[in-house]
């Protein structure tokens, strides 16, 4: 999947941040910016420069999810991959304690209990963190992260590259508390988000899957995000029935555990089932699925909102935005948590965002100004 931005295409502020970090490897750095401003891109270029310099240093990269870990790794050269240790925050305890420098992304998600483990790895931290995208209850507080990292040189990115002004307005109309630094600019284009009102869940899921497949291409997969694993099960069951897949699809909920004595692949059974049925659909997250698969064929990745954290796709679909669903499935979730997770999910889209529902719409749909949404009409199946 193409996602990495070439060095020559970076904006001036991004370039200055990279050069400053490379020239000041003896101090902490904090890369900040709105969703889609290129924080991960900056960190990945920093990793590449550190690993391929004439005098490479001992470097570790860490982040919260397996998905983002794999994404960053895919953006590095083969030489850099060999010279950098890459881990999730959970895996840090298994790594050495004498790195010259640790680079960490999505640091707003690191649990408090893992901050001391990170601190043992190196005296120098280069991090990216955005507390508007903090969606995990176990995550450290702003004060805890400040104490762990500061003093740090801050690099404030001000140009939003990934999302356009339409998606920016949608995301901030729902999550109105999003912090927008002064002089922030947003990419302008004519693309509008689509809204589809379905007659049933079956109509909604099949229509959105057909569209996701239609607009996907090699190296440009689509992503369908749902709030919970129970809804992933429901989605797969409908798609399997509609496309006459053989056999009964295994439950995503029951498949969410690592193999004993082997690598974690929580969705191995369901992905094997989809592959046997020659489906373009793949469940992604938690170490399961591969973004490399989209390099050779059209792919549609199915995942939870949480699994999509840190990723981006050309086309993102958010179905099942009905009035009776909570976008944060954990018990006792607050309105603020639900708004944050919609903010994160909607800002994964680089080009097109699709929202859909059946029955009554979710309250967030009703909060989005009508002029920001274009009505979606079914396309003829021509693939």
C-alpha positions, 0 to 999 in steps of 0.5 A: 500500500502506497502511503509514504511521502517522498522526501522531496514532497514534504512541506518546509515545516516537516523538513525543518523538523526532520533536520532539527531532530537529526542535528540534535540527537542528544535532546528530546523532540516532540512532533505535534500536529492535527490528524493528517499533518504527517507526524508519522511521515516525519518520524519515518523519515527520521528513522531512515536517516538515522539508520542509513547514516555513515555512523548509524546509531542504536535506534528503536521504534515503538508504537501502540498498534501492530498495524501502525508498527507494520505500516512504518516498517513498510515505509523503510528501506531494507537496510533501515529495517535491519538496523532498527528494532521495531516494536509495539509498546507491549513488546518493549519489555523484551528489548535492550536497554541501551538504545542511543535514541527511541522514536515513538509514535501515537504516544498519547496511547501509551499506558501509564504502566509502560512509561517507566519501561520506555524510559529505561530504553534510552535517555533520548526520546523523539515522539509524536502525540496528539491528545485529540486522538486519545481513545484508550482508557488505559492511556497516560495523562497529558501530565504524565507524558509531559513529565516523561518527555519534557524538556523537549523541542517541539515541532508544530506541523501546520499543514494538513495533507491527508484529509481535505477541508470537507472531511476536516469540517465533518470531523470537527463538527462532531468533535468540536473540542479538537485543538486547531493551532493558529495558521493551520491550513487544510488541503482544498479540493472538490471531493465531498463525503458520501451519505447512504441511507439504506433500507436494511442492514443487508442492503447497507453492508452489501452496497458499501462493500460493492462500492469499496471494492469498486473504488479500490485498486492495487496499492490503493485499498479501501477500508471499512470500519465498524465499532465492534467485533460483533459488527465485524461478524455481522458484516462478514456473514452478510457478505458471505451470504450475498456472495455465496461463500462456501461454509460458515464464516468463523466468528471474529469475536471467538478468534481474537487470541494469539496462537499458543507458542506462536506469533499473534494472528488473532484473525487467522481463521476468518482470514483463511476462510475469506482467502479460500473463498477468493474474497477481496475482503480481509480482517485487519488488526492486532497482528492479522492481515497484511497491507502488502497484499494490496500491492498485488490485487484489489483489497478491502480491509475490514477492521474496528475503529480502534484497529485503524488508529494511525492508518490512512486509506484512499477510501474509508467507509463508516457503515452502521451509523444507526441511532442504537449503536455506540461507536465506543463499545466498551461499557460506560463509554462517555459522549466525549469518548464516542466523539473522539473515536468518530474523529479518529475514524473519519480522519483516516480518509485521504480522498473519499469518506462514506457514511451510511446507516439504516433505520434511524441515523446516529446523532452524529449524522444529524450534527453534520451540516447537510451541505458537507454530505453528498447523497450516494446512489448505488453503482452498477456492478461492473467488476 
